Amino acid sequence: MARIAVVIPDLLLGSNTQGALRAAGHDAAMVAADAPLADYDLVVVDLMADGVDPAAFTGLQRPTLGVFAHTQPDIRQRALDAGFDLVVPRSRMAREGAALVAGLLER
């Protein structure tokens, strides 16, 4: 079981992500973008949220998974440039979130 920070202020996407990760056996907690993240094994970030800057998550020393709207490929590239381990569309996160997290944790 991993401790996962879910930095997704969108209530529907955030609660769905948290629920899927909990169902997969993880301790997933919804946290604010400016919350301390040192106690978490992995961080999931909604890159489309107001006030979220991908560069703010640089150097976390833990896997980071970003989600974005497929219509905003520039945000995906900014997150990859900032060091995110994986960046996927929101729709893919909704379908495959637990598997994506498992893959990052196995690295």
Secondary structure, DSSP 8 states (H G I E B T S, - for coil): --EEEEE--SHHHHHHHHHHHHHTT-EEEE--TTS--TT-SEEEEETTSTT--GGGGTT-SS-EEEEE-TT-HHHHHHHHHTT-SEEEEHHHHHHHHHHHHHHHHH-
